[in-house]
Amino acid sequence: MPQTDPAGTALPATAPHSATASPTRTPRPWLVVLTACAGQFLVVLDVSVMNVALPSLRADLGLSPLGLQWVLNAYAIAFAGFMLLGGRAADLYGRKAMFLGGLGLFTAASVVGGLAPEGGYLIAARAAQGLGAAALSPATLTLVTSAVPAGAARTRAIGTWTAVGAAGGAAGGFVGGLLVDLLSWRWVLLVNAPAGVLVLAAAVLWLRESRTGGGRRLDLPGAVLVTAGLAVLAYGIVQTELTGWTAPATLLPLLGGLALLAVFVAVEARTAAPLVPLGIFRNRAVTAANAGILLCGSSSFGMWFFMTVYAQNVLGYTPLQAGLALVPSSLAVLLGSKAAPRLMPFTGARGLAVAGILVAAAGFAWQSALSTDGTFAGTILGPGILMMGGIGLATTPLAALATSGAAPGDAGLVSGLVNTSRTMGGAIGLAVLTTVAAAATPLTGGTGEPAPAALVLGYATAFRVSAAVLLVAAVLMLLWLPRPAGAGRKERTTLPA
């Protein structure tokens, strides 16, 4: 009887692993899952953990507003730009090797950043952190899926990976606020040193090396083009927060990044051993699920940002109070991600993904009713639980679908696609939503600074746009994701040879 993926669609017979690959079963699979998820938590945490440290950092190092922006953007650009390269490198050179190398670079760069005597050192260290994260992150999902046999156990493992990744982004405000209030902004980075050393030790002990390169070489032209294209595109996206969407400083990198990606597609179509086999995008499960992850990421990343600034700028919370206020939302995404594998046998991956997206959309619509005198229960707790619980329910089946049809030799690449979709979706969404919020925020007062009531108008508009994006995502997933076998005609989701 043929195997089926989480949607119930038929999967191809798995080819034997190459001689260089280790067995997929390990004596302690959940130790592998724990180690991989710990690494993923660290690198996702650093996407948002610096936000609350910026005022203290500015006072200590004397950075300009542009310099502060680059403290955040250097990490995001390197992380997003090198993700696909990191995924393919994990397939060719070994998942454990890339995990150890990426985490080692991330940890060392964290120490350099925490001890930085001036802004230039800090920005360079943040870029190096992003490179390490891009090498490590794709390997984490591949390690998880290869450690646990296909079926319900693997879906639960993917749910754990999804929950930990989402919790890393959610915990950034709380962890950053706690460290800044109790110690200093430097410990926001220095805390990665002991954590990184512990995870490195666990990886050396518990991870087994596996690779599926089969003697293939890295497609260097493709690697250069896609990495440059994604990095330049990410640079253009973050420029929108500084100069707007129509300024030459934004348009040139956006158009340049898209042009490089177009050349990349043309090169890959003619390469014998491409970095990204274009046939992978003919797999509906892979393509549709990545589109869903991108759209969910575009809303969820913005949610953490706007909820944090609303709590501080409108309700008057301290950074630590704002972080604590979002803890229930963090728990909601964990619970949603962990509940998803238990619900999928009854709803199917497609049905649960659509239902989760609709729950999240309802939360965003509720959040758009926020006010200047909002209560914790009505403007943070209730909508936050719906928003992030729904995202957790949706992302787990989408990640399972995106990885279920991958051939062994493409596992790292598909994992890199999942991480790239989520990271680029978050970057695009945050850039668009901050522009939308700024356009809807009238400037008042002689200083030109918006009053709390004006800020609320902008934040509410951003949440309404997020709700609309999620509704579009739900319709797309309903129409695009493959149906379960037996529900109508039977669809195959095998990857083209």
N, C-alpha and C positions, 0 to 999 in steps of 0.2 A: 504493500500500500504506500503511495507517495506521501511524503511529509507535506504539511501545510504550514503556512506562515500565520502570524497572529490574526490576520483577517480571514483565515480559512482558505486562502488560495494556494494552489499547488506550488511547491518549490522543486527546483531541480535536484537530482541526485547529487550529493556532494562528492566531488572528486577527492581521491586520496591526497593527503598533504604531501608536500614535497619533502625530500630527504632532510631539508634543513629545518623543518617545522617540528616543534615539540608536540606531544599529544595534547589534545584539547581538554581532556579531563585532568584535573589536578587533585592531589590528595586532600587539599583543604580549599575548595573553591571559594568559600565565603571569606577566607582570609585574603584571597586575591581581590575579591570584590571590595572588601574593606580598604585595602591599600590603594587600589585604583580610585576609589571614591574620595579618599582623603586627599590624594593629589589633585583631583578635580576641584574639590572644595577650596583648596588654597588658591588656585589660579583664578577661579571665578570670583572669590571674595575680593581679590585685588582690583577687580573692575570698578567697584564702588566704594571700597573701604577708605580711599583717600578724600572723598568728598567733604566729610566733616572736619578733616584736618587742614583744609586750605587756609582758613583765617590765621591759625597758629603758624603755619608754614610761611605765610606771607610776612608775618611780623618777624620771624626768626631769620629768614634768608633774604628778605627784601625783594621778593619776586614781583614783577609787574602782573597785571591781570592776564596779559597774553602768556607770560611764563607759567602762571597758575594753570591756565587752560592746557598747556602742553605737558604739565605733570600728569594730567589725566589722559590726554590724547596720545602721548608717546606709547603708553601701554596698549591702548585700544588698537592703534594702527598696526603695531608690530604683531599683536595677538591675531587680529583678523587677517592681515596680509599673508602671514606665513603658515596659516592653518592647513591648507590643502597640501602644501609641501611637507609639513610635518606628518600628515596622515599617510602619504605615499612612502615617505622615508621609514615609517614604522613597518610598513609591509616589506620593504626591501632590506632594511638593515636590522630589524628586530624591534619588537614592541617593548621589551624590557629595557633594551639599550636606549631607546628614545625616551622612555619614561625616566630612567636614571639621569641621562644627560640633560633633559629638559628641566627636571626638578633641581638638579645640581646648579644649573645656570640661574634658574629662578631664585634659589636660596642665596647664592653668592651675590647676585645683583640686589637682592633685598637688603643685605648687610651694607653694601656700598651705598645704596640710597639712604638707609637709615643714618649713616655716618657722614653724609654729604656735607661739605663745608660751604657749598654755594649751589645756586640753582642749576647750573649747567651739568654738574655731576649727578644731581638728582634726576634730571630729565633723561640723561644717558642711561642711568641705572634703570629707570622705568621702561625704556625701550628694550634693554636687555632682559628685564623681567618678562616682557611681552614675547620676545623670541623664545625664551624657555617655556612659557605657557603654551605657545603654538606647537612646540615639539612634544610636550607632555600630554596635552588635552586629547588629541585624537587617539593616542595610545590607550588612554584610560577606558574608553568605551570598547575598543577592540579587546583589551584584556578581560573586561567583564563578560563580553559575549563569547569569548573563546574558553573561559574558565568554567562556564555553566552549560550543561547540555541543552539543546533546543527543546522548547516546550514551556510549560508553566513556570519552571524554575528560572529559565533565562528571562522570561518576561518580568518576573519579580526582581531579578537582578538589575534589569534595565530600569525598572521603576525606582529602585534604590539609587542608581546613578543619576536619574533625572531629578529625584528629590534632593539629593545632595548638591547637585549643580545649582538648582533653583534656590536652595537654602543659602548657598554661598553668596549669591547676589543679594538675597534678602538680608543676610546678616551683616552686610558691609556697614550700614549706618550704625547699627548697635555696637559692633566690635570697634569701629573707628571712634565713636563717641565715648565709649568706655575707656579706651586707651588714652585718648587725648585728655579727658577729664582727670584720670588718675595718674598718668605719667607724662607723656609729651607726644607730639606728632611723630617723633622719630620711632617710637615703639609700634606705630602702625605698620612700619616696614620691618623693624628688628624682630618682631614677634614671629616672623616667618622663618627665622634662623633655627630656633629649637624645634618648631613644628616640622620644618623641612628635613632636618636631620633625623627625626623620628620616623618620618615616612620613608626616607631613603633607606634607613636600616630595615624597615619592614619589607621594602621592595627587594632588597638584596636577599633576604631570608625566604620570602614567600612567593615571589614571582618567578615564573619559568620563561626562558627565552623562546620565542617563536617568530618565524618569518616565513613569508610565502613568495619571496622574490624569484626563486627558481633560476637564478643566474641572470636575471634581467638587470639592466642598467637604469639609473635614474634619467628620465627625459629632461636633460638640462635646459634646452630652449623652452620647453613647456613650463618647467619650474620657474625660470626667470620671468617669463611673460605673465603667468598667473599670479605670482607673488608680487611683481611690480604693479600689475593691474589692480589687484585687491588693495594693496597698500596705498596706491595713489587715489583710488576711489574712496577708501576710508578717510584719507587726508581731506579730500574734497567735502565729504560729508561733515566732518568735524569743523571745517571752515565755515559752514553755514551758520554756526552759533556765533561766529565773530563778525562775519561780513554779510550775511544774508545769502539767498539762493541765486541772485542775479549778478552779483559782483564778479569781475574777472578772476579774482583770487579763489572763488568757488567754482565758477564754470570751467575754467581751464583744467584743474585737476579732475573734475567730474568727467568731462569729455575725454581727457587723456586716459583716465582709468578705463572707461568704456572702450576706447579704441584699442588699448593694450589687450583687453579681454577678448575683443573681436579677433585680433590677430592670433591670440592664443587658440581660439576655436578653430581658425583656419589651419594653423600648424598641427594641432592635434588630429585633425581629419586626415592628414597625410603622413603621420608618423607611425612607424611600424610598432613601436612599444610606447604608446602615449602615457603621459602622466595621468591623464583623466580619459579613459576610454569613453568617447561620446555616446556609445551605445548604451551606457548605463542610464542615460536619461530617457531611453525608451521604456524603461521599467516604470510603470505608473506608480507603484508603491513608493519607490525611491523619490521620484520627482514630486509627486503630490505631497508626500509627507514632509519633504524638505520645505516646500512652499508653505505648508501649514506651520511648521516650526518657525520659519522666518516671520510670518505674520503674528504668531503668538509672542515671539521675542520682541517684535516692534512695539507691542503694547505693554508687556510685563516690565521691560527695562524702564520705560517711561513712567510706569506706575510707581516704582520705588523712588525715582527722582522727585516726582510731583508730590507724592505723599509726604516725603521728608521736608521739602521746602514749604509745603502748606502748613505742616505742624509747627515749623520754626518761624516762618515769616508772618503767618496769619494768627495761629493759635498761641504763639509765644512760647513754645516748648524749647528747652535746651537741647543741644545735640544728643545727649544721653537719653533725655525723656522721649525725643522723637524716635530714637532707635528702639527703646522699650515699647513704645506705642505700636511699632510694626512687628513685634514678636508674634502676636497671634496670626498675622498674615503669613509669617514665615512658617509657623506650625501648620497652617492651612495648606500650603503648597506641599509640605512633607506628607501630610495625611492624604491629600488628593493623589499624590504620586504613588504612595504605598497602597491605597485602596484600588487603584486602577487595575492591577493584575488580577485582583479578586473579582472585579466586575466584568472584565473582558470576556470570560467564557459565556456570560449571559447576554451581553450587548454586542459583542464583536468589537474589534479595534476601531473600525470605521464609525460605528454607532457611538462608542464612548468618546472618541475624539470630537465628534460633532456636538454631543451633549455637553462635554466639558467646555468647549469654546462658547456655547450659548450661556452656560452658567457664568463664565467670566464676563461675557458681554453684559449680562444683567448687573453684575457688580460694578462695572465701569459706568453703566447708565445711572445706577444709584449714586455712585461717587460724584457724578456731575452735578448733583443737587447740593454740593457743599456750600457752606456760608461762613461769614466772618465770626459768627458766634456758635459754630458747630460744636456738638458734644463728641466725646471720644467714642461712645457707642454708636452714634448715628452717622458720623462722618469719617471715622477711621476703622473701627472694629468691624462693623457689619459689612460694609462694602469691601473692605480689605479681605475678609474671609472668603466672600464670594469670588472676588477677582482671582485671588491666588489659588484657592481650592479648585476653581475651574481650570486654570492654567495647568495645575498639577495633574488633574484628570485627563486633560487633552494631550499633554506633551509625552507622557509615557507610551500610549499606543502609537503616537506618531513616530517616536524614536524606534519603537519595535518594528513598525512597518518599514521605516527607512533602512534598517539594517538586515531585515529578514531575508531578502533575496540576494544578498551580496555573495559572490563567489569568494572562496578563501583568500585568493590573491588580491581581492579588492576590499577586504574588510577594513583596513586602516583608512583607505581612501573614502569609503562611505561614512566612516566615523568622522573623518575630517569634514565631509560635506555637512553632516548634522551640526557639528560645532560651528562651522563657518556660517551656516544658515542662521543659527541662533545669535551669534555674535554680530554679524552684519545686519541682521534684522533689528537687533537692539540699537546699533549705531544709527541706522537709517531712521528708525522710529523715534529715537530721542531727538535727533536733529529736526525732523519734521514737526514733532509735537512741541518742541520749545519755540520753533518759529511760529506755529499756530497760536500758542499761548501768548507770545509777545505781541503778535498782530491784534489779538483780542483784548489786550490789556491797555486801557487808556492811561496816559501819563497825567498825573495830577500834582498840584503843589508847585511852589516856586523852584524846588530843587530838581524837578523833573522825575523824581522817584515815585513809582506807583504806590497808592495807598492800599491797605489790606483789601478793601472792597474791590478795587480795580484788579488786584492780583487774583482774587477769587474768580472774576470773570474769565481771565485767561486760563486758569487751571481747569475750570469747569468745561471750557471749550475743548481743551486737550483731552479730557476724559470722554467727552461726547464723540470726538473723532476716533478715539481708541475703540469705543463701543461699536461704531460703524465699521471699522476695519475688521473687528472680530465677527460681526454678522456676515460680512463678505467672505471671511475665511470659512465660516460654517457652511455657507452655500457651496463654496468651492470644494471643500472636503466631501460634502454629501454627493456632489456630482463627479468628482475626479478620483477619489480613492477607490481602489478595486473592491468589488462586492465580495462578501464571503461566498465560498463554494456552496452551491445549493440554493442561493438566493438569486434566482434568475439564471442566466447562463454562467457557466464556469469559466473564469478567466485565469490564465496562466500569468505568473509574474516572474518568470525566469529571466535572467540577464542574457542578452544576446552574446553569442560566442565571440 
